Amino acid sequence: MEKGRLVEFRLHGVRTLAVLDRPEGKKNWVAIDAVGQERKIAPKQVTYEVASSGEPFKPTDIPKFLEQVEVFLDPSGLEVAWELLSEDGESTNPADLAMLLFSESAPAPCYAAHCLLAEDKLYFKQKGDRYEPRPESQVADLKHQMEAAAQRDRERQGFVDRVHQALAGETIEWEQSDRTRIETIERLAAFGEDCPNRAAAVDLLDSVGRPTHAKAAFHLLVDLGIWSEHENLHLRRTQLPTYFSTKVLDVSQHCLDNPPPDTETDRLDLTHLKVFTIDDASTTEIDDGLSVEYMEDGSERLWIHIADPTRWMVPGDSLDTEARRRCTTVYLPTGMVPMLPAELATGPMSLNSGKQCCALSFCVTLDDDGAIADYSIHPSTIKPTYRLTYDDVDEMLQLQLVNEPEIAALLNYAERRDAWRQSQGSISIHMPENSVKVNGDEVEIEIIDKSPSRRLVAEMMILTGEVAATFAAANNLPVLFRGQPQPELPPEEELLQLPPGPVRACAIRRCMPRSEVGLFEVRHASLGLDRYTQVTSPIRRYSDLIGHFQIKAHLRGDALPFSAEELKQILLSLGSSVKEATLVERQTNRYWAIEYLRRHADEMWPTLVLRWIREDEGLGSILLEDLGLEFVWRIPNGLNPGDRVSLRVAHADPREDKIHFQIVETDAVANEA
């Protein structure tokens, strides 16, 4: 290194030329660049020394030198050089390459050759002061990688452009490649700091000019029209599948077009029976129907007909595997996420009125007290006569229609069963229940009445569960029994001190242990039954579907599809999935309840103080009586369980899961008024 020599070094990663001016210490030099800036550099920082052309370089010569170099900077020449040199496996250096490409060895073409080799990532690999041609196979691989990277860059830039166009109000069509990027942003919006591949989402948000946190990701998706402002993040944070794969839909359609052979060759023909299906008006999966059969000797038999989806599927097939994966239908205010494809679940699997339907029918005779005197179970064919809503049945009962005596008879049997279960120690907890529905932009909350029709259907379903459990126990069938340990209730004198109604029911509810599911029959305390299993919703619950598979196989005399050991494994997966589905239902209902109250912030809500949660902190539970909604509230001094107040919403934010109330009027003030 000597004064006047033009050298190249890296400054913040950028190739920079400067002229050596004077030594600095023992080894370092001070160099001056094209704009006159002094740079202290060490010999090891120098990446190239431009050969001298006779006269020393001056900093002012650098721009003109670069203009001369620019003429030779054609990367396409490298491929030609690589083809020539790779044939003989010869290495090269800037001077040799300049002679090969430009037939010159002057400083400008030599430096141009150095620049080409230094920037090349495809054809040559540096080894010391020389560059070796890469093998042909390696060059092909690198070309493919570069082309793929360039394609990704184009797709990314296209995505950014489409985002800006959409935000500007233009109509755009998302490309297939955009889906992955959108899903990356969706995950950040749903999971926040816990988002997998968070760095990629942050990078995408930054590239479109948005802040790089979860809320910004959410608002971008809303602004793009991909999400609504009420997107269900609770559902998106779960593993619950929200759509069916093409394969499952194809299998479903094939079942419709080419019904599989029925495994039941001797179904009992019950099409002569009058069958009533009783559901909410919005129900589309009809899975139970009721009949009363009048015998010639004057006796009566109850028939509970349960939809038979196993007519259309077998254990281990695509439909069964998908149902097991989903394990339950998830009911949300905005609609349901079904366990089975809707085309089957609401079509041939359902008990649709006026059509011949396959069912699993439970024939039951009760004694005078309401206990089961006799029963039998039959794969059957039925033809539902009437599809009724709960309101229809309540009206028919009120009018005491003589043309449909079965309805009154069914209610009589239900009341007899309820009385019998009470004699067996059943525990009834009557807390208000509600239904939260979202129709378009409207949010509705209705109190569910404990009407005679609902009590009727509930008792018939409980009866069916007892019959199925009794049959399974008597025949050693592995099924999923449900039980509940006996609760330790407060002393009666203590309960009687509480106001009757929700306050007293809430105190009892607090003492109730969780129900349990297992392979052994155990007592179900709140139902007052020694054994119980659920089989009445096989279209909606996989545990019920298992019961149908097992019972039908036993009735046919076939080997059981599920052993006890297999059911243990299934139970493990079902338990976690059901908990997840239940939590999503609860969280989503709460979200829309808070949103409903936010929209009705000016209204006053009659409220009942239910119980203390932490009395020393003033924290308690309250019930908005007109809506059947319970919330935790910091209760002001002077109020106690059983007191009533009128509240108004002070602040509500469903996305943040926050709601605050303020007192408008207490019952004491109301009485004075």
PAGUFI-599996 format. One record per residue (C-alpha): residue in three letters; y negated, x, z; chain. Coordinates in steps of 0.5 Angstrom, whole numbers, plus 500, padded with zeros to 3 digits. Layout:
BEGIN
(ALA, (Y, X, Z), A)
...
END
This chain:
BEGIN
(MET, (500, 500, 500), A)
(GLU, (493, 503, 498), A)
(LYS, (486, 500, 497), A)
(GLY, (485, 496, 491), A)
(ARG, (492, 494, 491), A)
(LEU, (493, 486, 489), A)
(VAL, (498, 483, 494), A)
(GLU, (501, 476, 495), A)
(PHE, (502, 474, 502), A)
(ARG, (504, 467, 505), A)
(LEU, (498, 463, 508), A)
(HIS, (501, 457, 512), A)
(GLY, (506, 457, 507), A)
(VAL, (502, 457, 501), A)
(ARG, (502, 463, 496), A)
(THR, (496, 467, 497), A)
(LEU, (493, 473, 493), A)
(ALA, (488, 478, 496), A)
(VAL, (486, 485, 495), A)
(LEU, (487, 491, 500), A)
(ASP, (481, 493, 503), A)
(ARG, (482, 498, 509), A)
(PRO, (487, 500, 514), A)
(GLU, (487, 496, 521), A)
(GLY, (491, 500, 526), A)
(LYS, (497, 504, 524), A)
(LYS, (501, 499, 519), A)
(ASN, (496, 493, 518), A)
(TRP, (491, 492, 513), A)
(VAL, (485, 488, 512), A)
(ALA, (485, 484, 505), A)
(ILE, (480, 480, 502), A)
(ASP, (482, 474, 498), A)
(ALA, (478, 471, 492), A)
(VAL, (473, 467, 496), A)
(GLY, (471, 474, 500), A)
(GLN, (475, 472, 506), A)
(GLU, (478, 478, 510), A)
(ARG, (485, 477, 512), A)
(LYS, (489, 481, 517), A)
(ILE, (496, 482, 514), A)
(ALA, (502, 487, 516), A)
(PRO, (507, 490, 511), A)
(LYS, (512, 485, 512), A)
(GLN, (508, 479, 510), A)
(VAL, (507, 482, 503), A)
(THR, (512, 478, 499), A)
(TYR, (509, 481, 492), A)
(GLU, (505, 487, 490), A)
(VAL, (502, 487, 483), A)
(ALA, (503, 493, 479), A)
(SER, (497, 497, 478), A)
(SER, (494, 496, 471), A)
(GLY, (490, 503, 472), A)
(GLU, (483, 500, 475), A)
(PRO, (483, 498, 482), A)
(PHE, (483, 490, 483), A)
(LYS, (477, 487, 486), A)
(PRO, (477, 480, 490), A)
(THR, (473, 477, 484), A)
(ASP, (478, 479, 479), A)
(ILE, (483, 474, 482), A)
(PRO, (481, 468, 479), A)
(LYS, (481, 471, 472), A)
(PHE, (488, 474, 474), A)
(LEU, (491, 467, 475), A)
(GLU, (488, 464, 469), A)
(GLN, (492, 470, 465), A)
(VAL, (498, 468, 469), A)
(GLU, (498, 461, 468), A)
(VAL, (499, 462, 461), A)
(PHE, (506, 464, 463), A)
(LEU, (508, 459, 468), A)
(ASP, (513, 455, 464), A)
(PRO, (519, 454, 468), A)
(SER, (524, 452, 462), A)
(GLY, (524, 459, 461), A)
(LEU, (528, 460, 467), A)
(GLU, (534, 456, 464), A)
(VAL, (534, 460, 458), A)
(ALA, (534, 466, 462), A)
(TRP, (540, 464, 466), A)
(GLU, (544, 462, 460), A)
(LEU, (543, 469, 458), A)
(LEU, (544, 473, 464), A)
(SER, (550, 468, 467), A)
(GLU, (554, 470, 461), A)
(ASP, (555, 477, 463), A)
(GLY, (553, 476, 471), A)
(GLU, (547, 480, 471), A)
(SER, (542, 480, 476), A)
(THR, (534, 481, 474), A)
(ASN, (528, 482, 478), A)
(PRO, (521, 480, 476), A)
(ALA, (519, 486, 471), A)
(ASP, (526, 485, 467), A)
(LEU, (525, 477, 467), A)
(ALA, (518, 478, 464), A)
(MET, (521, 483, 458), A)
(LEU, (526, 478, 457), A)
(LEU, (522, 472, 457), A)
(PHE, (515, 474, 454), A)
(SER, (517, 481, 452), A)
(GLU, (511, 484, 456), A)
(SER, (511, 488, 462), A)
(ALA, (504, 487, 464), A)
(PRO, (502, 485, 471), A)
(ALA, (500, 478, 469), A)
(PRO, (507, 476, 466), A)
(CYS, (511, 480, 471), A)
(TYR, (507, 476, 477), A)
(ALA, (509, 470, 473), A)
(ALA, (516, 472, 473), A)
(HIS, (516, 473, 480), A)
(CYS, (513, 466, 481), A)
(LEU, (518, 463, 477), A)
(LEU, (524, 466, 481), A)
(ALA, (521, 465, 488), A)
(GLU, (520, 458, 487), A)
(ASP, (526, 457, 483), A)
(LYS, (532, 453, 487), A)
(LEU, (536, 452, 481), A)
(TYR, (538, 458, 477), A)
(PHE, (537, 464, 481), A)
(LYS, (539, 466, 488), A)
(GLN, (535, 472, 491), A)
(LYS, (539, 478, 494), A)
(GLY, (535, 483, 496), A)
(ASP, (529, 485, 491), A)
(ARG, (534, 482, 485), A)
(TYR, (536, 475, 483), A)
(GLU, (543, 473, 481), A)
(PRO, (544, 467, 477), A)
(ARG, (548, 462, 480), A)
(PRO, (555, 460, 478), A)
(GLU, (555, 454, 473), A)
(SER, (558, 449, 477), A)
(GLN, (553, 450, 483), A)
(VAL, (548, 449, 478), A)
(ALA, (551, 443, 476), A)
(ASP, (551, 440, 483), A)
(LEU, (544, 442, 485), A)
(LYS, (542, 439, 479), A)
(HIS, (545, 432, 481), A)
(GLN, (542, 433, 488), A)
(MET, (535, 434, 485), A)
(GLU, (536, 428, 481), A)
(ALA, (538, 424, 486), A)
(ALA, (533, 426, 491), A)
(ALA, (528, 425, 485), A)
(GLN, (531, 418, 484), A)
(ARG, (530, 417, 492), A)
(ASP, (523, 419, 491), A)
(ARG, (521, 414, 486), A)
(GLU, (525, 409, 489), A)
(ARG, (521, 410, 495), A)
(GLN, (514, 410, 492), A)
(GLY, (516, 404, 488), A)
(PHE, (518, 401, 495), A)
(VAL, (511, 403, 498), A)
(ASP, (507, 400, 491), A)
(ARG, (511, 393, 492), A)
(VAL, (509, 393, 499), A)
(HIS, (502, 394, 498), A)
(GLN, (502, 389, 492), A)
(ALA, (505, 384, 496), A)
(LEU, (500, 385, 502), A)
(ALA, (495, 384, 497), A)
(GLY, (498, 377, 495), A)
(GLU, (501, 379, 489), A)
(THR, (508, 376, 487), A)
(ILE, (513, 381, 487), A)
(GLU, (521, 382, 487), A)
(TRP, (524, 386, 491), A)
(GLU, (529, 391, 488), A)
(GLN, (536, 392, 491), A)
(SER, (534, 399, 493), A)
(ASP, (528, 396, 498), A)
(ARG, (534, 392, 502), A)
(THR, (536, 399, 506), A)
(ARG, (528, 400, 507), A)
(ILE, (527, 393, 509), A)
(GLU, (533, 393, 514), A)
(THR, (531, 400, 517), A)
(ILE, (524, 397, 519), A)
(GLU, (527, 390, 521), A)
(ARG, (531, 395, 526), A)
(LEU, (525, 398, 529), A)
(ALA, (522, 391, 530), A)
(ALA, (528, 388, 533), A)
(PHE, (530, 394, 538), A)
(GLY, (524, 398, 539), A)
(GLU, (525, 405, 542), A)
(ASP, (532, 404, 542), A)
(CYS, (532, 403, 534), A)
(PRO, (538, 407, 531), A)
(ASN, (535, 412, 525), A)
(ARG, (528, 410, 528), A)
(ALA, (525, 416, 525), A)
(ALA, (526, 413, 518), A)
(ALA, (523, 407, 520), A)
(VAL, (517, 411, 523), A)
(ASP, (516, 415, 516), A)
(LEU, (516, 408, 512), A)
(LEU, (511, 405, 516), A)
(ASP, (507, 411, 516), A)
(SER, (507, 411, 508), A)
(VAL, (505, 404, 508), A)
(GLY, (499, 405, 512), A)
(ARG, (501, 402, 518), A)
(PRO, (502, 404, 526), A)
(THR, (509, 406, 527), A)
(HIS, (511, 402, 533), A)
(ALA, (516, 396, 534), A)
(LYS, (510, 391, 534), A)
(ALA, (507, 394, 528), A)
(ALA, (514, 393, 524), A)
(PHE, (514, 386, 526), A)
(HIS, (508, 384, 524), A)
(LEU, (509, 388, 517), A)
(LEU, (515, 384, 516), A)
(VAL, (511, 377, 517), A)
(ASP, (505, 379, 513), A)
(LEU, (510, 381, 507), A)
(GLY, (514, 374, 508), A)
(ILE, (520, 377, 510), A)
(TRP, (520, 374, 517), A)
(SER, (517, 368, 520), A)
(GLU, (512, 369, 526), A)
(HIS, (518, 366, 530), A)
(GLU, (524, 371, 528), A)
(ASN, (529, 370, 533), A)
(LEU, (529, 377, 535), A)
(HIS, (534, 376, 541), A)
(LEU, (540, 374, 535), A)
(ARG, (538, 380, 531), A)
(ARG, (539, 385, 537), A)
(THR, (546, 382, 538), A)
(GLN, (553, 384, 534), A)
(LEU, (553, 376, 532), A)
(PRO, (554, 375, 524), A)
(THR, (549, 371, 521), A)
(TYR, (552, 370, 514), A)
(PHE, (559, 370, 511), A)
(SER, (562, 375, 507), A)
(THR, (563, 374, 499), A)
(LYS, (570, 375, 501), A)
(VAL, (571, 369, 506), A)
(LEU, (567, 364, 502), A)
(ASP, (571, 366, 496), A)
(VAL, (577, 364, 501), A)
(SER, (574, 358, 503), A)
(GLN, (573, 355, 496), A)
(HIS, (580, 357, 494), A)
(CYS, (582, 352, 500), A)
(LEU, (578, 347, 497), A)
(ASP, (580, 348, 490), A)
(ASN, (587, 349, 492), A)
(PRO, (589, 346, 499), A)
(PRO, (595, 350, 502), A)
(PRO, (601, 347, 503), A)
(ASP, (601, 343, 510), A)
(THR, (606, 347, 515), A)
(GLU, (607, 340, 518), A)
(THR, (612, 336, 514), A)
(ASP, (613, 330, 519), A)
(ARG, (606, 328, 521), A)
(LEU, (605, 322, 525), A)
(ASP, (602, 317, 521), A)
(LEU, (596, 314, 525), A)
(THR, (592, 311, 520), A)
(HIS, (593, 304, 522), A)
(LEU, (589, 306, 529), A)
(LYS, (582, 304, 529), A)
(VAL, (579, 311, 530), A)
(PHE, (571, 312, 533), A)
(THR, (568, 318, 533), A)
(ILE, (562, 319, 537), A)
(ASP, (557, 325, 537), A)
(ASP, (549, 326, 536), A)
(ALA, (546, 324, 530), A)
(SER, (545, 331, 528), A)
(THR, (552, 333, 529), A)
(THR, (556, 335, 522), A)
(GLU, (562, 338, 525), A)
(ILE, (566, 332, 527), A)
(ASP, (572, 335, 531), A)
(ASP, (574, 329, 536), A)
(GLY, (576, 321, 535), A)
(LEU, (578, 316, 540), A)
(SER, (583, 310, 539), A)
(VAL, (586, 305, 544), A)
(GLU, (593, 302, 542), A)
(TYR, (595, 295, 544), A)
(MET, (602, 295, 545), A)
(GLU, (606, 288, 544), A)
(ASP, (608, 288, 551), A)
(GLY, (601, 288, 553), A)
(SER, (600, 295, 555), A)
(GLU, (595, 300, 552), A)
(ARG, (595, 307, 550), A)
(LEU, (589, 312, 549), A)
(TRP, (589, 316, 543), A)
(ILE, (585, 322, 543), A)
(HIS, (585, 325, 536), A)
(ILE, (582, 333, 535), A)
(ALA, (581, 336, 528), A)
(ASP, (586, 340, 526), A)
(PRO, (583, 346, 522), A)
(THR, (589, 350, 523), A)
(ARG, (592, 345, 517), A)
(TRP, (587, 350, 513), A)
(MET, (589, 357, 516), A)
(VAL, (594, 361, 519), A)
(PRO, (594, 366, 524), A)
(GLY, (592, 373, 521), A)
(ASP, (589, 370, 515), A)
(SER, (582, 371, 512), A)
(LEU, (579, 365, 516), A)
(ASP, (583, 366, 522), A)
(THR, (580, 373, 522), A)
(GLU, (573, 371, 521), A)
(ALA, (573, 366, 526), A)
(ARG, (576, 371, 531), A)
(ARG, (570, 376, 530), A)
(ARG, (565, 370, 531), A)
(CYS, (569, 367, 537), A)
(THR, (564, 361, 537), A)
(THR, (559, 357, 534), A)
(VAL, (552, 359, 536), A)
(TYR, (547, 353, 537), A)
(LEU, (540, 354, 536), A)
(PRO, (534, 350, 536), A)
(THR, (533, 352, 529), A)
(GLY, (540, 351, 527), A)
(MET, (547, 353, 528), A)
(VAL, (551, 359, 526), A)
(PRO, (558, 357, 525), A)
(MET, (564, 360, 527), A)
(LEU, (568, 357, 520), A)
(PRO, (565, 356, 513), A)
(ALA, (561, 350, 513), A)
(GLU, (564, 347, 507), A)
(LEU, (571, 347, 510), A)
(ALA, (568, 346, 517), A)
(THR, (564, 340, 515), A)
(GLY, (569, 338, 510), A)
(PRO, (576, 337, 510), A)
(MET, (577, 340, 517), A)
(SER, (572, 335, 520), A)
(LEU, (574, 328, 522), A)
(ASN, (570, 324, 517), A)
(SER, (570, 317, 517), A)
(GLY, (573, 313, 511), A)
(LYS, (578, 319, 509), A)
(GLN, (585, 321, 511), A)
(CYS, (584, 327, 516), A)
(CYS, (589, 332, 519), A)
(ALA, (589, 331, 527), A)
(LEU, (592, 334, 533), A)
(SER, (593, 327, 537), A)
(PHE, (594, 326, 544), A)
(CYS, (597, 320, 546), A)
(VAL, (596, 318, 554), A)
(THR, (598, 313, 559), A)
(LEU, (594, 313, 565), A)
(ASP, (596, 309, 572), A)
(ASP, (592, 305, 576), A)
(ASP, (589, 310, 579), A)
(GLY, (587, 314, 573), A)
(ALA, (592, 320, 574), A)
(ILE, (596, 321, 567), A)
(ALA, (603, 317, 567), A)
(ASP, (605, 319, 561), A)
(TYR, (603, 323, 555), A)
(SER, (605, 326, 548), A)
(ILE, (602, 331, 543), A)
(HIS, (603, 330, 535), A)
(PRO, (600, 333, 529), A)
(SER, (598, 327, 525), A)
(THR, (594, 323, 520), A)
(ILE, (588, 319, 522), A)
(LYS, (583, 315, 518), A)
(PRO, (577, 315, 522), A)
(THR, (574, 308, 522), A)
(TYR, (567, 308, 525), A)
(ARG, (562, 314, 526), A)
(LEU, (558, 312, 532), A)
(THR, (552, 316, 535), A)
(TYR, (551, 316, 543), A)
(ASP, (546, 311, 542), A)
(ASP, (550, 306, 538), A)
(VAL, (556, 306, 543), A)
(ASP, (551, 305, 549), A)
(GLU, (548, 299, 545), A)
(MET, (555, 296, 544), A)
(LEU, (557, 297, 551), A)
(GLN, (550, 293, 553), A)
(LEU, (551, 288, 548), A)
(GLN, (559, 287, 550), A)
(LEU, (561, 286, 543), A)
(VAL, (567, 282, 543), A)
(ASN, (569, 285, 536), A)
(GLU, (570, 292, 538), A)
(PRO, (574, 291, 545), A)
(GLU, (576, 298, 545), A)
(ILE, (569, 301, 546), A)
(ALA, (569, 297, 553), A)
(ALA, (576, 299, 554), A)
(LEU, (575, 307, 553), A)
(LEU, (569, 306, 558), A)
(ASN, (573, 303, 563), A)
(TYR, (579, 309, 562), A)
(ALA, (573, 314, 563), A)
(GLU, (570, 311, 569), A)
(ARG, (578, 310, 572), A)
(ARG, (579, 318, 570), A)
(ASP, (572, 320, 574), A)
(ALA, (574, 316, 580), A)
(TRP, (581, 319, 580), A)
(ARG, (578, 326, 579), A)
(GLN, (573, 325, 585), A)
(SER, (579, 323, 589), A)
(GLN, (582, 330, 587), A)
(GLY, (575, 334, 590), A)
(SER, (571, 334, 583), A)
(ILE, (564, 336, 584), A)
(SER, (559, 333, 580), A)
(ILE, (552, 336, 579), A)
(HIS, (547, 332, 576), A)
(MET, (541, 336, 573), A)
(PRO, (537, 334, 568), A)
(GLU, (539, 337, 561), A)
(ASN, (535, 337, 555), A)
(SER, (535, 339, 547), A)
(VAL, (530, 343, 544), A)
(LYS, (530, 342, 537), A)
(VAL, (526, 346, 531), A)
(ASN, (524, 342, 525), A)
(GLY, (520, 345, 520), A)
(ASP, (514, 347, 524), A)
(GLU, (515, 342, 529), A)
(VAL, (518, 343, 536), A)
(GLU, (521, 337, 540), A)
(ILE, (524, 337, 547), A)
(GLU, (528, 331, 549), A)
(ILE, (532, 330, 556), A)
(ILE, (539, 328, 555), A)
(ASP, (541, 322, 558), A)
(LYS, (547, 321, 562), A)
(SER, (549, 315, 559), A)
(PRO, (555, 311, 559), A)
(SER, (557, 314, 552), A)
(ARG, (556, 321, 554), A)
(ARG, (560, 320, 560), A)
(LEU, (566, 316, 556), A)
(VAL, (566, 322, 551), A)
(ALA, (566, 328, 557), A)
(GLU, (572, 324, 561), A)
(MET, (576, 324, 554), A)
(MET, (575, 331, 553), A)
(ILE, (577, 333, 560), A)
(LEU, (583, 329, 560), A)
(THR, (585, 332, 553), A)
(GLY, (584, 339, 557), A)
(GLU, (589, 337, 562), A)
(VAL, (594, 334, 558), A)
(ALA, (594, 340, 554), A)
(ALA, (594, 345, 560), A)
(THR, (600, 341, 563), A)
(PHE, (604, 341, 556), A)
(ALA, (603, 349, 556), A)
(ALA, (605, 350, 563), A)
(ALA, (611, 345, 562), A)
(ASN, (613, 349, 556), A)
(ASN, (611, 356, 558), A)
(LEU, (606, 357, 552), A)
(PRO, (601, 362, 553), A)
(VAL, (594, 359, 552), A)
(LEU, (587, 361, 555), A)
(PHE, (587, 357, 562), A)
(ARG, (580, 355, 565), A)
(GLY, (579, 355, 572), A)
(GLN, (574, 355, 578), A)
(PRO, (575, 358, 585), A)
(GLN, (573, 353, 590), A)
(PRO, (566, 354, 592), A)
(GLU, (563, 354, 599), A)
(LEU, (558, 349, 600), A)
(PRO, (553, 348, 605), A)
(PRO, (555, 343, 611), A)
(GLU, (554, 336, 609), A)
(GLU, (548, 335, 614), A)
(GLU, (544, 341, 611), A)
(LEU, (545, 338, 604), A)
(LEU, (543, 331, 607), A)
(GLN, (536, 334, 609), A)
(LEU, (535, 336, 602), A)
(PRO, (531, 331, 598), A)
(PRO, (537, 327, 593), A)
(GLY, (537, 328, 586), A)
(PRO, (535, 335, 583), A)
(VAL, (533, 339, 589), A)
(ARG, (540, 337, 592), A)
(ALA, (544, 338, 586), A)
(CYS, (540, 345, 585), A)
(ALA, (543, 347, 592), A)
(ILE, (550, 345, 590), A)
(ARG, (549, 349, 583), A)
(ARG, (548, 355, 587), A)
(CYS, (554, 355, 591), A)
(MET, (559, 354, 585), A)
(PRO, (563, 360, 582), A)
(ARG, (563, 362, 575), A)
(SER, (569, 359, 571), A)
(GLU, (575, 364, 569), A)
(VAL, (579, 364, 563), A)
(GLY, (586, 367, 564), A)
(LEU, (593, 366, 562), A)
(PHE, (596, 363, 568), A)
(GLU, (594, 356, 570), A)
(VAL, (589, 356, 576), A)
(ARG, (585, 350, 579), A)
(HIS, (579, 348, 576), A)
(ALA, (575, 346, 583), A)
(SER, (569, 342, 579), A)
(LEU, (573, 338, 575), A)
(GLY, (578, 337, 580), A)
(LEU, (584, 339, 576), A)
(ASP, (590, 343, 578), A)
(ARG, (590, 346, 571), A)
(TYR, (586, 345, 565), A)
(THR, (585, 348, 558), A)
(GLN, (580, 347, 552), A)
(VAL, (583, 344, 546), A)
(THR, (578, 339, 543), A)
(SER, (573, 344, 539), A)
(PRO, (577, 348, 535), A)
(ILE, (572, 348, 529), A)
(ARG, (567, 351, 534), A)
(ARG, (571, 355, 539), A)
(TYR, (576, 360, 537), A)
(SER, (580, 359, 544), A)
(ASP, (581, 352, 543), A)
(LEU, (584, 354, 536), A)
(ILE, (589, 359, 539), A)
(GLY, (591, 353, 543), A)
(HIS, (592, 349, 537), A)
(PHE, (596, 354, 534), A)
(GLN, (601, 355, 540), A)
(ILE, (602, 348, 541), A)
(LYS, (603, 346, 534), A)
(ALA, (608, 352, 533), A)
(HIS, (612, 350, 539), A)
(LEU, (612, 342, 537), A)
(ARG, (615, 345, 530), A)
(GLY, (620, 349, 534), A)
(ASP, (617, 356, 530), A)
(ALA, (616, 362, 534), A)
(LEU, (609, 362, 537), A)
(PRO, (604, 366, 533), A)
(PHE, (601, 369, 539), A)
(SER, (605, 373, 545), A)
(ALA, (602, 373, 552), A)
(GLU, (600, 381, 551), A)
(GLU, (596, 379, 544), A)
(LEU, (592, 374, 548), A)
(LYS, (590, 379, 553), A)
(GLN, (587, 383, 548), A)
(ILE, (584, 377, 544), A)
(LEU, (581, 375, 551), A)
(LEU, (578, 381, 552), A)
(SER, (574, 381, 546), A)
(LEU, (573, 374, 546), A)
(GLY, (570, 374, 553), A)
(SER, (564, 379, 551), A)
(SER, (563, 375, 545), A)
(VAL, (562, 369, 548), A)
(LYS, (557, 372, 553), A)
(GLU, (553, 375, 548), A)
(ALA, (553, 368, 544), A)
(THR, (551, 364, 551), A)
(LEU, (546, 369, 552), A)
(VAL, (543, 368, 545), A)
(GLU, (543, 361, 546), A)
(ARG, (539, 361, 553), A)
(GLN, (534, 366, 550), A)
(THR, (532, 362, 544), A)
(ASN, (532, 356, 548), A)
(ARG, (527, 359, 553), A)
(TYR, (523, 362, 547), A)
(TRP, (522, 355, 544), A)
(ALA, (521, 352, 550), A)
(ILE, (515, 357, 552), A)
(GLU, (512, 356, 545), A)
(TYR, (513, 348, 546), A)
(LEU, (509, 349, 552), A)
(ARG, (504, 354, 549), A)
(ARG, (502, 348, 544), A)
(HIS, (501, 343, 549), A)
(ALA, (497, 347, 554), A)
(ASP, (492, 342, 555), A)
(GLU, (498, 337, 558), A)
(MET, (499, 336, 565), A)
(TRP, (507, 336, 567), A)
(PRO, (510, 333, 573), A)
(THR, (513, 338, 577), A)
(LEU, (518, 339, 582), A)
(VAL, (519, 345, 587), A)
(LEU, (527, 346, 587), A)
(ARG, (528, 352, 591), A)
(TRP, (526, 358, 594), A)
(ILE, (528, 365, 590), A)
(ARG, (525, 369, 595), A)
(GLU, (521, 365, 600), A)
(ASP, (518, 371, 603), A)
(GLU, (514, 373, 597), A)
(GLY, (513, 366, 595), A)
(LEU, (518, 366, 589), A)
(GLY, (521, 360, 587), A)
(SER, (524, 355, 582), A)
(ILE, (521, 349, 579), A)
(LEU, (523, 343, 574), A)
(LEU, (518, 340, 569), A)
(GLU, (521, 333, 570), A)
(ASP, (519, 330, 563), A)
(LEU, (522, 336, 559), A)
(GLY, (528, 338, 564), A)
(LEU, (526, 345, 564), A)
(GLU, (526, 350, 569), A)
(PHE, (522, 356, 571), A)
(VAL, (521, 361, 576), A)
(TRP, (514, 361, 579), A)
(ARG, (510, 364, 585), A)
(ILE, (509, 358, 589), A)
(PRO, (502, 357, 593), A)
(ASN, (502, 356, 600), A)
(GLY, (504, 349, 603), A)
(LEU, (509, 347, 598), A)
(ASN, (516, 347, 599), A)
(PRO, (522, 345, 596), A)
(GLY, (522, 337, 594), A)
(ASP, (514, 337, 593), A)
(ARG, (511, 335, 587), A)
(VAL, (505, 338, 583), A)
(SER, (502, 337, 576), A)
(LEU, (502, 343, 573), A)
(ARG, (498, 346, 566), A)
(VAL, (500, 352, 562), A)
(ALA, (495, 357, 564), A)
(HIS, (498, 362, 559), A)
(ALA, (504, 362, 555), A)
(ASP, (507, 368, 550), A)
(PRO, (514, 367, 548), A)
(ARG, (515, 373, 544), A)
(GLU, (513, 377, 551), A)
(ASP, (517, 372, 555), A)
(LYS, (511, 370, 559), A)
(ILE, (509, 363, 562), A)
(HIS, (504, 362, 567), A)
(PHE, (502, 355, 570), A)
(GLN, (496, 353, 574), A)
(ILE, (496, 347, 579), A)
(VAL, (492, 341, 577), A)
(GLU, (494, 336, 582), A)
(THR, (499, 336, 588), A)
(ASP, (503, 330, 591), A)
(ALA, (498, 330, 597), A)
(VAL, (492, 330, 593), A)
(ALA, (495, 324, 588), A)
(ASN, (497, 320, 595), A)
(GLU, (490, 321, 597), A)
(ALA, (487, 319, 590), A)
END
